[in-house]
Amino acid sequence: MLKRHLLAGLAALGLAATFATGALAAHDFKVVYIGKNTGNPYFDSINGGFVDACKQIGCQYEFVAPATAEATSQIPIIEAQIQRGVNVIAIAPNSPDAMNQVLDEARAKGILVLAVNGDLVGNESHRDANILPVDFTKTGPNQVELMGSLIGYKGDIAILSATTEAPDQNTWIAAMKKTLAEDPKYKDMKLVATVYGDDQPEKSTTEMEALLSNYPDLVGVIAPTTVGVAAAAQVVQQRGIADKVHVTGLGLPSEMRDFIKDGTVKAFQLWSPYNEGWLAAYFADGVLNGTIKNEVGTKFDVPNLGSITIGDKNVMNTQAELTTFNADNIDQFNF
Amino acid sequence: MTDQTSTPTAVSALDAAPPRPRWQVILIRPETMTFVLLVLAFIVSSSISPYFLDINYILSSFTLYAEFSIVALVLTMVIIAGEIDLSPAANMALSACLFAWTYQATQSMPLAILVGLGAGIAMGAFNAVLVIGMQLPSIIVTIGTLTLYRGLAQIIAGDQSIRLPDYFIGINNDLWLGVPVPVIIFVVVTIALAFFLGATIWGRQIYQIGTNEVAAQHAGIRARRIKFMLFLAMGFASAVAGMMTASRLGSVRYDLGLGGELQMVLMAMLGGTYIFGGRGTILGTFLAAWLLSVISTGMLTAQWLPATQLCVLGLLLIISIVATNLIYSRTQR
């Protein structure tokens, strides 16, 4: 009896094994991700997404990067990858146009070219698709909602930004102001000041201290820049006023870990670079196997990410909303 | 070449040791070492990556180094004459920027090429005036102009790239008898300059200036004029290389060829050119350019870490300098 079960089990295992190898063959493509330069922790995280996704899919993955991030340093690497016969080149481009010719050469050889975490702005025709972390129109509203949840949707708040000309920050700040003005949920939150720390730690610290003295009723500061949010947290930590003034913004988990651990900052946001690698690998698998049509408007499902839509100019976002980091999840992120 | 073959006669005339056997003269030369290293590089590159040994790939990879290699050939003559020029990569960027900018403004390709070449020669002349006219050390002058030319390029182009018309793009993909055009240009320039340096009176005078400039002047050699011409040639070659790079990339930015001066000096040194002047050959630099390309391509294809690649290139340079010094001190002192 036992023997028969065992035999049946073995047969089933054997069947499963044949099935698995059969499935592997179709997904056994070679993908390479070319980073901007070596020794950049942000890319380690994207790399992790590729590695894990390829373990699931069955593809062969490698990461390479030049020593420096100058405009042409990735060209010899792309040439070498074409020669190695990879099926997919994913790249964080160091230049919007210096690689046009060599990327065209790769595409002419049937290689799928994806820009990941950065795009060939103005030269979109030289790559097949683009993967960006997040839809930047959501950044402003997401940040306001996080601030509101920290202060009970009530009180005076201020913004500590980068430079007065920073294009991303200015877009986000405009969206924050619009959200505060138009959504009745935030009617009791009052934006009293917007100051600029120029993305320098010293200037950001000075501006933060000035905010605290000028607005004694301040209950929250949003700093949508990694330098600013770290500087603001530092000031709050030194003065020991974390229960009175809440700091949040866009920060790197590696820089903010200590502030989260000691309670200076309850939560902050950014996107997950890991998911960019994850999405790129699944997208490549789908396109190569014909299950995803690389056309604007196509929708497809990716494990853990849900439904992804290919947007204008073949751009995809890994997440609709920002990722919120707090004491519960901060240890899972290392970039 | 010619100064080497004349040595045995000079020695026998002094009635000293008997002339060295011919095999020794050929074997104990820096270029021989470069050649051996090149063969080794081929063997190693083929063994570390199965994708390397493919003649089309090796030739097309060389197009990435061809522009610097062409300038390195002229630089070899400048170094033999006892000077140095560290501004050619910046010259490439500025002349290419002026070339692209003129094309964009006038839509006239002949005019743009003329402006680009003229700018290159003018930059070479500016170096020459400072080095030869004002008797300033060429290493300091050209470090200065390398910064100046790059800065001017950035003023002209800003942070934007200047596009070039489609028909101008892709010189590296044009083949002639299966060989990419930049490689052919490099070979032709090599043959021309090897003949000039090795078999003409001006070539011999360049060696004499580099060996002892005062003695050369006393012997009636117009050292200043020859050096002036060499700096002009540097400017011209840099401008041509700049436009070839522009054609390969399809657009021009101020950072075109950034850091190229070091690669050019590296090629000359690897080829056995003596940094204090008086010795070196075009053949040596020719072989060294291939050596650099083959090693870099091999390591890239095998996906060695960038740090490892840099270490290998550094070690190679040190080995070649030590060997060059040993060879020169044994054979000619």
Interface residues (C-beta under 8 A of the other chain):
Chain A: T38 E62 V64 A65 P66 A67 E70 A71 T72 I75 P76 I77 E79 A80 Q83 R84 G85 S95 P96 D97 A98 N100 Q101 E105
Chain B: S49 Y51 F52 D54 Y57 S60 S61 L64 S161 R163 I169 G170 N172 N173 R248 L249 G250 S251 R253 D255 L256 L258 G259 S296 T297 L300 T301 Q303 L305 P306 A307 Q309 L310
